[in-house]
Amino acid sequence: MIRTVRAVPALLLAPVLLTACGTEDAGAADPAELKARARASGIHPDAVYVTEAPGGYTLAQQSVGVYGGDGFSATYVSRKNGGQLRLTVDRGTMTAETCPTQPPADDSGTRADCTREGDLWYRGGGEYVVPKKGFLVRIGGEGVPRDVLREAAEKVHRPSADELDTLLPPAPAGGEPVERGDLPPEGDGAPDNNVDAGG
């Protein structure tokens, strides 16, 4: 299975605090703001999750992007050892029957040994999977110790206002995704590079 990741430009401005409203937990991102920013980036709002991990792992903003059709992807890099922990979110569910047959973190096509650990699944390819309301949050990283992966999986959560502000760029005016003018309305979606005579 081939999956694509489109990078979303990193924010260059300092984070601006947003105020949570309604019945959201203190510090939680405003759902309307999250929805607008995610959709503007081509990401389904329900696919946006973040995490924390021991060992000095911090979000690499330039890594944030779309995973698959409308999923989410982000990479955390350790300041201590340079290790990389990858978080991906895509649609799906997981059961004891489907866990071994789903693509492992490296998309090698081999079946994975699966172990249920409470609400988490550990897959032998070196990743934890956290089921979340029709989405699967995967936490993996080559050379990242299993206990670090597990803690990161346990700390998967929806972004706070501060996290959202450094995670996704502001939505464009009008709140709609930016449309590309060079894509034809029909066909395979390849850019229209036709030029007039004399080019």
C-alpha positions as CSV (number, residue, x, y, z in Angstrom):
1,M,0.0,0.0,0.0
2,I,1.5,3.3,-1.1
3,R,0.8,6.3,1.1
4,T,1.6,9.9,0.4
5,V,2.6,12.7,2.7
6,R,2.2,16.3,1.6
7,A,4.1,18.7,3.8
8,V,2.3,21.8,5.2
9,P,4.5,24.9,5.4
10,A,5.8,25.5,8.9
11,L,4.7,28.6,10.8
12,L,7.3,31.2,11.1
13,L,5.5,33.4,13.5
14,A,5.7,33.0,17.3
15,P,2.8,31.0,18.7
16,V,-0.3,33.0,19.7
17,L,-2.4,31.8,22.6
18,L,-5.9,30.8,21.7
19,T,-8.7,30.7,24.2
20,A,-10.7,27.5,24.6
21,C,-14.5,27.8,24.8
22,G,-17.5,25.8,25.6
23,T,-17.2,22.6,27.5
24,E,-13.7,21.8,26.2
25,D,-10.9,21.0,28.7
26,A,-8.8,23.9,29.8
27,G,-6.3,24.7,27.2
28,A,-8.0,22.6,24.5
29,A,-8.1,24.0,21.0
30,D,-11.3,25.7,19.8
31,P,-13.0,23.0,17.7
32,A,-14.1,25.5,15.1
33,E,-10.5,26.8,14.8
34,L,-9.1,23.2,14.6
35,K,-11.7,22.3,11.9
36,A,-10.9,25.4,9.8
37,R,-7.1,25.0,10.0
38,A,-7.2,21.2,9.3
39,R,-9.6,21.4,6.3
40,A,-7.5,24.3,4.8
41,S,-4.5,21.9,4.9
42,G,-6.5,19.0,3.4
43,I,-6.6,17.1,6.7
44,H,-9.8,15.7,8.3
45,P,-10.3,17.6,11.6
46,D,-10.9,14.3,13.5
47,A,-7.5,13.0,12.3
48,V,-5.4,15.6,14.1
49,Y,-3.7,14.2,17.1
50,V,-0.4,15.0,18.9
51,T,1.7,13.3,21.6
52,E,4.6,13.6,24.0
53,A,7.5,11.3,24.5
54,P,10.4,11.0,26.9
55,G,13.9,11.6,25.6
56,G,13.6,15.2,24.4
57,Y,11.3,14.5,21.5
58,T,9.9,17.7,19.9
59,L,7.7,18.3,16.9
60,A,9.5,19.0,13.6
61,Q,7.0,21.5,12.2
62,Q,8.2,21.0,8.6
63,S,7.1,17.3,8.9
64,V,3.5,18.1,9.5
65,G,1.3,17.1,6.5
66,V,-1.5,15.0,5.0
67,Y,-1.2,11.2,5.3
68,G,-3.1,9.1,2.7
69,G,-6.3,10.8,1.6
70,D,-7.2,13.1,4.4
71,G,-5.2,11.7,7.4
72,F,-2.4,13.4,9.4
73,S,1.3,12.9,9.8
74,A,4.0,14.4,12.1
75,T,7.5,13.6,13.1
76,Y,9.1,14.2,16.5
77,V,12.9,14.4,16.7
78,S,14.9,13.8,19.9
79,R,17.3,16.6,20.8
80,K,19.3,14.0,22.8
81,N,20.0,11.3,20.3
82,G,18.6,12.4,17.0
83,G,16.0,9.7,17.0
84,Q,12.8,10.2,15.0
85,L,9.3,9.2,16.2
86,R,6.6,9.2,13.6
87,L,2.9,9.8,14.3
88,T,0.4,9.0,11.5
89,V,-3.4,9.0,11.6
90,D,-5.6,7.4,9.0
91,R,-9.1,6.0,8.8
92,G,-9.7,2.5,10.0
93,T,-10.4,0.1,12.9
94,M,-8.4,-2.6,14.5
95,T,-9.4,-6.0,15.8
96,A,-7.4,-9.2,16.7
97,E,-8.3,-10.5,13.2
98,T,-7.3,-7.4,11.2
99,C,-4.2,-6.3,13.2
100,P,-1.8,-8.8,11.7
101,T,-2.8,-8.1,8.1
102,Q,-2.7,-4.3,8.1
103,P,0.4,-2.7,6.7
104,P,3.2,-2.4,9.3
105,A,5.0,0.9,9.9
106,D,7.5,0.2,7.1
107,D,4.8,-0.9,4.6
108,S,6.9,-4.0,3.8
109,G,3.8,-6.2,3.4
110,T,4.8,-8.8,6.0
111,R,2.3,-9.9,8.6
112,A,2.8,-8.3,12.0
113,D,2.7,-10.1,15.4
114,C,0.0,-8.2,17.4
115,T,-0.3,-7.9,21.2
116,R,-3.2,-6.1,22.9
117,E,-2.1,-3.9,25.8
118,G,-5.2,-2.3,27.3
119,D,-6.6,0.2,24.7
120,L,-3.4,-0.1,22.7
121,W,-2.1,-2.5,20.1
122,Y,1.6,-3.3,19.8
123,R,2.6,-4.5,16.4
124,G,5.8,-6.5,16.0
125,G,7.2,-4.1,13.3
126,G,7.9,-1.7,16.1
127,E,4.8,0.4,16.4
128,Y,1.9,1.1,18.7
129,V,-1.6,1.7,17.3
130,V,-4.2,3.7,19.2
131,P,-7.8,3.4,17.9
132,K,-9.7,6.7,18.0
133,K,-13.3,7.0,16.7
134,G,-12.9,5.6,13.3
135,F,-9.2,6.5,13.0
136,L,-6.0,4.7,13.8
137,V,-3.1,6.7,15.4
138,R,0.2,4.9,14.7
139,I,3.3,5.6,16.7
140,G,6.5,4.2,15.3
141,G,10.2,4.9,14.9
142,E,13.2,3.0,13.8
143,G,15.6,2.5,16.7
144,V,13.1,4.1,19.2
145,P,12.9,1.9,22.4
146,R,9.5,0.2,22.9
147,D,9.0,1.9,26.3
148,V,9.3,5.3,24.6
149,L,6.9,4.3,21.9
150,R,4.4,3.0,24.5
151,E,4.6,6.2,26.5
152,A,4.1,8.3,23.4
153,A,1.1,6.1,22.5
154,E,-0.4,6.5,25.9
155,K,-0.1,10.3,25.6
156,V,-1.8,10.7,22.3
157,H,-4.3,13.4,22.5
158,R,-6.2,16.1,20.6
159,P,-4.1,19.3,20.3
160,S,-4.3,22.1,22.9
161,A,-4.6,25.7,21.7
162,D,-0.9,26.2,22.0
163,E,-0.1,23.0,20.1
164,L,-2.6,23.8,17.4
165,D,-1.0,27.2,16.8
166,T,2.4,25.6,16.2
167,L,1.0,22.6,14.4
168,L,-1.1,24.0,11.5
169,P,-1.0,27.3,9.6
170,P,-3.9,29.7,10.0
171,A,-6.9,29.0,7.7
172,P,-7.0,31.3,4.6
173,A,-9.6,34.1,4.5
174,G,-13.1,32.5,4.1
175,G,-12.0,29.3,5.7
176,E,-11.9,27.3,2.5
177,P,-9.0,25.2,1.1
178,V,-6.9,27.0,-1.5
179,E,-8.0,25.8,-4.9
180,R,-5.3,25.1,-7.6
181,G,-6.2,26.9,-10.9
182,D,-4.1,24.6,-13.0
183,L,-6.0,21.4,-12.3
184,P,-8.6,20.4,-14.9
185,P,-12.1,19.5,-13.7
186,E,-12.0,16.2,-15.5
187,G,-9.4,13.4,-16.0
188,D,-6.6,12.3,-13.7
189,G,-6.1,15.7,-12.2
190,A,-2.8,16.4,-13.9
191,P,-1.9,20.1,-14.3
192,D,-3.0,21.8,-17.5
193,N,0.3,22.9,-19.1
194,N,-1.2,23.8,-22.5
195,V,0.2,27.0,-24.0
196,D,-1.0,29.1,-26.9
197,A,0.7,29.1,-30.3
198,G,4.1,30.6,-30.1
199,G,4.4,29.3,-26.5
